[in-house]
């Protein structure tokens, strides 16, 4: 069970989740449809286009079907792109020694560790810039601008840095 002091200290954080390894921020895409739901929607649209094109093929309009096939192929490509990037995310975990940043984009995960004593939080054209020595990572691609500002504030608060130097989006 967590101590009351720890619960009170984490009450100041809206976007961070306390966990066994420290504070955790999860920034992810706002995807309305799951890849499976989108597959059904694209499949329905593709079948409908091919059925209509087949009707026109039977009626003698021979050029409609090849364009419908091209349209369905483009829909398939769009579905694959969407499905590949639907789970893109950025995860930040701050513990007593370091900040671990995991960025997943298109199924590829990049992991960065920044030492906590050297960590500075700044603004980089609307994104949150995390610096420690020569290392620099920009996060917040998948968060709304107001959430980026809130993450920057919460990181500064957790690090004991001045919060007044907030990131403006």
C-alpha positions as CSV (number, residue, x, y, z in Angstrom):
1,X,0.0,0.0,0.0
2,X,1.3,3.5,-0.9
3,X,2.0,6.0,1.8
4,X,-0.2,9.1,2.2
5,X,2.7,11.3,1.4
6,X,3.3,9.6,-1.9
7,X,-0.5,9.7,-2.8
8,X,-0.5,13.5,-2.0
9,X,2.6,14.1,-4.1
10,X,1.1,12.3,-7.1
11,X,-2.3,14.2,-6.7
12,X,-0.7,17.2,-8.5
13,X,-0.3,15.2,-11.7
14,X,-3.2,14.9,-14.2
15,X,-1.5,13.0,-17.0
16,X,1.2,11.0,-15.1
17,X,0.3,7.7,-13.7
18,X,2.2,6.5,-10.6
19,X,3.6,3.1,-10.9
20,X,6.1,0.7,-9.3
21,X,9.0,2.3,-11.4
22,X,8.0,5.9,-10.9
23,X,5.8,8.3,-12.8
24,X,4.7,7.3,-16.3
25,X,3.3,9.4,-19.1
26,X,1.7,7.7,-22.1
27,X,1.3,9.9,-25.2
28,X,-0.5,8.1,-28.1
29,X,-2.4,8.8,-31.2
30,X,-6.1,9.5,-30.9
31,X,-7.4,6.7,-33.2
32,X,-11.2,6.5,-33.4
33,X,-11.3,3.1,-35.1
34,X,-9.3,0.1,-34.2
35,X,-7.4,-1.6,-37.1
36,X,-10.1,-4.4,-37.1
37,X,-13.0,-1.9,-37.4
38,X,-11.2,0.0,-40.1
39,X,-10.5,-3.3,-42.0
40,X,-14.3,-3.9,-42.1
41,X,-15.0,-0.4,-43.2
42,X,-12.4,-0.5,-46.0
43,X,-13.5,-4.0,-47.0
44,X,-17.1,-2.8,-47.3
45,X,-16.0,0.2,-49.4
46,X,-13.8,-1.9,-51.6
47,X,-16.5,-4.6,-52.2
48,X,-19.1,-1.9,-52.9
49,X,-16.8,-0.2,-55.5
50,X,-16.0,-3.6,-57.2
51,X,-19.7,-4.6,-57.3
52,X,-20.7,-1.2,-58.9
53,X,-17.8,-1.6,-61.3
54,X,-18.8,-5.1,-62.1
55,X,-22.3,-3.9,-62.9
56,X,-20.9,-1.3,-65.3
57,X,-18.6,-4.0,-66.8
58,X,-21.7,-6.1,-67.6
59,X,-23.4,-3.0,-69.1
60,X,-20.5,-2.5,-71.5
61,X,-18.5,0.2,-69.7
62,X,-15.2,-1.7,-69.7
63,X,-12.9,1.0,-68.3
64,X,-14.8,1.4,-65.0
65,X,-13.5,-1.9,-63.6
66,X,-9.8,-1.2,-63.9
67,X,-10.2,2.1,-62.2
68,X,-12.3,0.4,-59.4
69,X,-9.4,-2.0,-58.9
70,X,-7.0,0.9,-58.7
71,X,-9.3,2.6,-56.1
72,X,-9.5,-0.6,-54.1
73,X,-5.7,-1.0,-54.2
74,X,-5.3,2.5,-52.9
75,X,-7.8,1.8,-50.1
76,X,-5.8,-1.3,-49.2
77,X,-2.6,0.8,-49.1
78,X,-4.2,3.4,-46.9
79,X,-5.5,0.7,-44.6
80,X,-2.0,-0.8,-44.2
81,X,-0.5,2.6,-43.5
82,X,-3.2,3.4,-40.9
83,X,-2.9,0.0,-39.2
84,X,0.9,0.3,-39.0
85,X,0.7,3.7,-37.3
86,X,-2.4,3.2,-35.2
87,X,-0.4,2.1,-32.2
88,X,2.3,4.9,-32.5
89,X,3.1,6.2,-29.0
90,X,5.6,7.8,-26.7
91,X,6.1,6.6,-23.2
92,X,8.0,8.5,-20.5
93,X,9.0,6.8,-17.2
94,X,10.7,9.0,-14.6
95,X,12.3,7.1,-11.7
96,X,14.8,8.2,-9.0
97,X,17.8,7.9,-11.4
98,X,16.7,8.5,-15.0
99,X,14.0,9.3,-17.5
100,X,13.3,6.5,-19.9
101,X,11.7,7.5,-23.2
102,X,10.3,4.9,-25.5
103,X,9.1,6.1,-29.0
104,X,7.1,3.6,-31.1
105,X,6.5,4.6,-34.7
106,X,5.4,2.2,-37.4
107,X,6.1,-0.8,-35.2
108,X,9.7,0.3,-34.5
109,X,10.6,1.1,-30.9
110,X,13.4,3.4,-30.0
111,X,14.5,3.6,-26.3
112,X,16.4,6.5,-24.8
113,X,17.6,6.9,-21.2
114,X,18.4,10.4,-19.9
115,X,20.1,10.8,-16.4
116,X,17.7,12.6,-14.1
117,X,20.3,15.0,-12.5
118,X,21.1,16.5,-15.9
119,X,17.6,16.5,-17.3
120,X,16.2,19.8,-18.6
121,X,12.7,20.4,-20.1
122,X,12.3,22.9,-22.8
123,X,10.2,23.9,-25.8
124,X,11.0,22.9,-29.4
125,X,8.5,24.4,-31.8
126,X,5.5,23.1,-30.0
127,X,7.0,19.8,-28.9
128,X,8.5,19.1,-25.5
129,X,12.3,19.0,-25.7
130,X,14.2,16.8,-23.2
131,X,17.9,17.5,-22.8
132,X,20.6,15.8,-20.8
133,X,24.1,16.8,-21.7
134,X,24.5,16.3,-25.5
135,X,21.4,14.1,-25.7
136,X,18.2,15.8,-27.0
137,X,14.8,14.1,-27.5
138,X,11.6,15.8,-28.6
139,X,8.3,14.2,-27.5
140,X,4.6,15.1,-27.8
141,X,4.0,14.3,-31.5
142,X,0.9,12.3,-30.6
143,X,-0.5,14.6,-27.9
144,X,-2.7,17.7,-28.2
145,X,-0.9,21.0,-27.6
146,X,-2.5,21.6,-24.2
147,X,-1.4,18.1,-23.1
148,X,2.2,18.8,-24.2
149,X,2.2,21.9,-22.0
150,X,0.8,19.8,-19.1
151,X,3.4,17.1,-19.6
152,X,6.2,19.7,-19.6
153,X,4.8,21.2,-16.4
154,X,4.4,17.8,-14.7
155,X,7.9,16.8,-15.7
156,X,9.4,20.1,-14.3
157,X,7.4,19.6,-11.1
158,X,8.6,16.0,-10.7
159,X,12.2,17.0,-11.4
160,X,12.0,20.0,-9.0
161,X,12.6,22.5,-11.8
162,X,10.8,25.9,-11.9
163,X,7.3,25.3,-13.4
164,X,6.9,29.0,-14.4
165,X,9.0,28.4,-17.5
166,X,6.1,26.5,-19.1
167,X,6.1,25.3,-22.6
168,X,3.7,27.4,-24.7
169,X,2.2,25.6,-27.8
